[in-house]
Each structure stands twice: as C-alpha cells, then as structure tokens.
Amino acid sequence: MALTTAPDPTRRGPGSARTHADRRGPGRLRHSEGLAGYVFLSPWLIGLMGVTAIPMLLSLYLSFTNYDILTPFSEVEWVGLANYERMFTADPSYWHAVRVTVTFAVIAVPLKLAAALGVALLLNRAWRGVGLFRGLFYLPSLLGGSVALAIVWVNMFNRDGAFNSLLSLFGITGKPWVNDPDWALETLMVLAIWQFGAPMVIFLAGLKQVPTELYEAASVDGAGRFRQFRNVTLPMLSPVIFFNLVLETINGFQGFTAAFVLSNGTGGPVDSTLMYTLNLYITGFTELNMGYASAMAWVFLLAIAVITAIFFSTGRFWVHYSDGEDR
Amino acid sequence: MHPATPPTTDAPVGRAHRTPLPRRHLLRGLLAVTVAAPLMFGAAACGDDGGAADPNAPVKLSIFWWGGDARAKLTEDALALYTKKHPNVTFETTWQANQGYFDKLATLTAGGNPPDLFQIDDNYLAEYAARNTTLDLTSYQESGKLDTSKFPKSLWQYGVVDGKLAGLAAGENTQGLVYNKTLLTKHNLPEPTTGMSWEQHIAWAEQVTATTKVPGTQDPSADYKALWVWLRQQGKDLYKGKELGFTAEDVTKWFELWKGARDRKATPTADVIHEGNSSDVTKQLVVTGKSATSWVWANQMPDLKKNTKDELGVIAYPGDPSAQWARASMYWSVFKGSKNKDVAIDVINFLNNDLEAVKLLGTDRGLPSNLDLRRVVSDDTTDPAMKQSIAVEAELTQKFGESPQVPIKGHSKVKSELIKAAENAQYGRATPAEAAAQFVEACKSAIA
C-alpha cells in the first residue's frame, strides 16, 4: 500500500492532460469499453471501497473526534486537532512506543537483510540438497507472524527455556530474556531476523538474473571473490536490495503479533515491547479511545509514506537497473 | 512482489491508465455514508419502546459471555431450561475466551449489533454505563421483575454506576490469598491465617523462602486488587467519585512495603513476578511452583486446583478483612437499545433466582447471588476445591465491609499503569517514590 503512496511528481501533470485528450477521442466506443471494464472490476472495487477506502476515510474523520467505539457515531464530538496535539505534546507513552519501534526497525531490518543475502549467496551454488536447505530456511517466514511461533519463542527464551538450557551446557547462566525489560525487545528482534526466508528467496531469484559473463569478465580482469561481490553482485542486485529494504522496513514498523503475544497484549515488561501498532491497539480497544487511536494510525501511515519516499529519493544514487538507462 | 519487475522510481504502471474518478462526487458520497450510517444506527437504537406487546410472540435473544467449555455447557443447559418453560424464546449464544472478549464486545457495539444480553466485569461496567450502553435496571428491580430481595445488599449495589443499576451480579466472590498447603506441610511450616498483618505476612513469606527455597509470596505491588484492599485498610480507596481516592504518598508506602519484601527475599525476582503479573490464572505462580502464594479472586480456586497436584488453601488478604467486600465476580447487563429488554430482564432473573437454573450453573460464575439458593448449592456441591472456596467466602461474608463504588471510566488504563509503575520499581529502574509519582500522574490523565 505504501509503495503506491510514494510521491510521483513526474506523472501527475502530463497524466491529467492525457486523460483530457482521451475524452476528446473516439468517445463512445471508449465509454462502453470503460463501462465493461468497471463491471469486471466491480468485485474488487466494491471490496476496496467497503473494506479499505471508506473505513480509512472514516478513521480520518474519527481522528478529529473523541470517538470511543461505544458511543454511536451520531453523538461523537468533533475535537479538532486535540488528538494530534495530545499525541505530540502530552503523551509520553506515545513517544516511548515510537522509540521502541524505531529501535526495532533500525536494528532488525538491516540484520535481517544481511542474513537473507548471506544465506542466499550460500544457497546460490549448485550443490546437492540445496533445494532442501532453501526450503528449510524459507520455512520460518512461511509461519510468518503466527501466534504459535511467538508462543514457542516465549517458551524458548524465558528463564527456564531451551535457550538457557543450551547456554548452561557451556557453563553460562542465561537471563530471563523475554521477561527482562533490557532484553525483551532484543528477543523480538532475533525472532524477526530469524524469519529471513522471504527476502532470501527474492535475493536468490535476483542472483540468478546476474549474467555470468560479468563474473567471467571480472575474473579475466583479475578481480577476486570479494571484488566480484562488491563490483558485480551488489550493483546488479541493487534493485532487489532496494525492493527488500522497502518491504522489510514497512514490515518492521508494523511488527505486532510477536510483541502482542510475548507481552500478553500489554507491551511489557515495563513497556519494553510497546511497539507502535501495539500501543495503538491498546489505545483503541483496551482504553476505548478509538478517535485517538485513529489519529495515531494516520500519523503512522504518513510516517511510513515519508520513510518510503526518502528511500525512493535516495534510491537514485545507488540503485542500478540493468536495462541500460538508470531511471 | 516479483523480483523480476522491481518497482522503480516511477509510479506503478496502472496509474496512467486509470480514468480519474469524479472526485468531488466520490467525496460527497463518502460523506453521505459517514453521516447516514450513524443516523441509521442511532435510529435503530431508539425506535423500539412501544412494540412487543404480545408476550407470546417468538423472540430470539442474543447472549454473549466469556469463559471456557465448561461454562458454555452449563450456560447453554440453563438457557435450554428457560426455552422449555418459555417456548417462544430461543437464544443465539456466542462465547469465547476472556482474551479478546471486550475487544469483540466493543466492536459489536460500535457496529450497531451488540448482543441483547452480555456478561461484563467491574473493569468495564462503568465504561459501558458511562457511555449509556447498558440499560438502567433500577425500574425493573423496583417493580420486582428483577428480584434482588435475596441478594446481599452490598452485592447488587456494586452494580450501581452514577445512581443507575448498570448490571446485575452473576455471582459473588472476593479477594483470596491462595497458598500451597502441600509445600508448607512438607516443611512443617505454619499456614497463614486471615487477619495476619501485612508485616506478619511478609515475615512469614521470608521464612517460607528460607526453608523451602520457593519464594514465599508473589509480590502483589502491581496488582490493583491488593493495592485496593490495602488502601481501604488505610481509610482510603481506589476511587472517590470521579477522582482518585489516594495520593502519591500512599502508593510510595505501598511500593516501599514490597521493596522491603523483595530485599528480604520474601518474593521471587522481578522477572518471575512479571510472569505472574502478565499471565492468566492457569499460570499463576502458586500453581507453576514459582511461589508459595498467589493473590487471586477466591472463585478462581477450582481453576487453580486444576493446574496443580498440590493441595491449596485460601484465606483473606492480610490486614483487616473488613476492607474486603462481596464483589460481583461478573455481571449480566442488557444492551440499552435491545428490542427484547423485557425478555432479557426475565432471563437474568431466571438465571439468578430459579432453583433449577442456579443448581445447573453451580458456582461457575462465583457463588450464587441469591443467598437462599446459595445454601442449596453449597449443600449439593461435591467438588472439594469449590466446597473450600464456599466455606471461606461464607466465613468472610460476616466480616465484609461496605462495597466501594464500581471502578470508574479509565480504570483499565489505571490498571495497566499500575503494572508499569510497579515493575519499574521491581526491576530497580525507579525508586518507589519515583514510580508512585509517575503512576499518579498517569492515572490523572487516564481518568480525566
């Protein structure tokens, strides 16, 4: 969703001029074709309107009200920017959640991508059984944001969990990882990084696209493994890296399930896992401040749009497309 | 999602082909929906008073509660009994675990589709009542359609919010300190008793830790019900009207009391305390073996018992037991806009005052509210854990004090802020005074 919200300065102007031109063209035929198009489109369109567009606009409206989910719409009070003001000036737990989420995304996303790329490079060779390994590494991301996985994680990383038993074999006394406010978020990061399968598969596909001639040419020029990686693989892979980076960043910011399960829906211990979306959920459903939660959601959407836009604008400098012109 | 076509700095291809929607019309249409929908819900919610004159007209009553399979079976049996006596009334039952129950109830209500009759607890009763979602039962109580004559007065009064009877107690319980009897017997340690002071309780717990290596008591500083009882013993309360009934100094004392206990090793370490704070009754420390005592509700005894082989005992919280009260374990409330109010009231009355129904339901939702029927049920019960909790409740009932007011709007936030502040102190990230100040500050904005 956020991908399409990226600013698009080049298209807008000419686009509208163009539709203008279409109208003046062979209008009638176009019109009936258009109608048929809309008819075929209608199931999707109705879905988009019913479950996405209208609720979104409603939530925008509600973000300016004191809607508490129990009061009928007809009685909600317009409060102007009060929700936004409260968020930015009077709600320490809001800023705490922002910090937690940014910390999480800034650390977990690069590490996850690095792990994905590293394993993809290893699995890009043609050795026997590689298919099995690809499958095994992909498995954790299939389980995705599942509740079951988060529960397993909690049990593995509490004081008497499997991880500490493993450490004790080496004479190390572990910590109550998930129940320690200094470590709970880090445990979540490890879970996120471990689920690197999806970007790994995409990296693998990208690696397959790199023409082998380039490596041959590079080795003729005397480039070693590392040089080849730096000067051939990375540039050729940059569109894929870019794609993964954008997607995973958005995913990272939206992390919810694991934090919810790990903290039993509280964001604890001591708010250490209070991710943005979890805070939003608690605000809306536990504390019944749906108007305020809607405001949070819109700020969140804008923030992700801005971050994505920044990625796109910096992408110019490091993303190379193999079809010649760098767009 | 395909890597072969990575997104470019250009916009997605589709956009260029899209005919621009007539934006103004679209927005106007959306606005119309935004405005019309609430009107429709609003209208549906108030256009029903005159009708339903025929008492034998078929009625389908929707009813929603939280709980497990056992509760579902008992409740459905009791409702089937009602249908047998009133063949025109059938039920649409929905139930689920406590986790997520209130999210769903709120969503149903917001969608204009709330159940006619629903289960609610004192964490949310005031929230719903203050928003005019629950029917005021007072007139039905006065006319006798809802018979509370056999209820302890303090029990039905604990459902009164702002002068309106917002829900009727579905059962009674009270705060209970549950301890591991087997462990104490094995080590020849004395059992704690009702009426011990807090200081004595902590000293006892310290001794348990030293002897058994199992921490003597779960540190309840994050537990609002323990704080509440303690405050009442100091002549304070959790809430006074729409205000807090305590100050930062009170909470500082409370946090310091437990800091002392932790320092003396009467309690587990912070991370284990957190486990107890954040998990449901099946993982309470007294049944997971991580502490010899847990601070729970007395009606949770059978649930606790199911999760341990050890024998458990239950007493009142430390200090003067008159700070405790006959608490409604949960309530039945009627949705204000229900089309079947009279039937819903009659069903609540039936579930509470019909001998057969009450016998069927047993003590699953707490002790029966009707005292006459409670006696019958308690004579009938064979489950030892339940017998024990009835006996304790019966003993304590005579010592109970007045009910406090039902927690006010914002209570759920107050509860979570207490956990946060107490854990800050437990993990040593704040002094008791700092944590208390932070808590009171957060509470003020939560209930504002």
Interface residues (C-beta under 8 A of the other chain):
Chain A: L3 T4 A6 D8 T10 R11 G15 S16 R18 T19 D22 G34 A53 I54 L57 L58 Y61 D68 I69 L70 T71 P72 F73 S74 E75 V76 A90 N158 R159 P176 N179 D180 P181 I202 A205 G206 Q209 P239 V240 F242 F243 V246 S263 N264 G265 T266 G268 P269 V270 D271 I282 F285 T286 E287 L288 M290 F312 G315 R316 Y321 R327
Chain B: P3 A4 P6 P7 T8 T9 D10 A11 P12 R15 A16 T19 P20 L30 V33 T34 A37 P38 L39 F41 G42 A45 Q99 F102 D103 A106 T107 T109 A110 G112 E127 Y128 R131 N132 T133 T269 A270 D271 V272 H274 E275 N277 S278 S279 G410 S412 K413 S416 I419 K420 E423 N424 Y427 R429 S445 A446
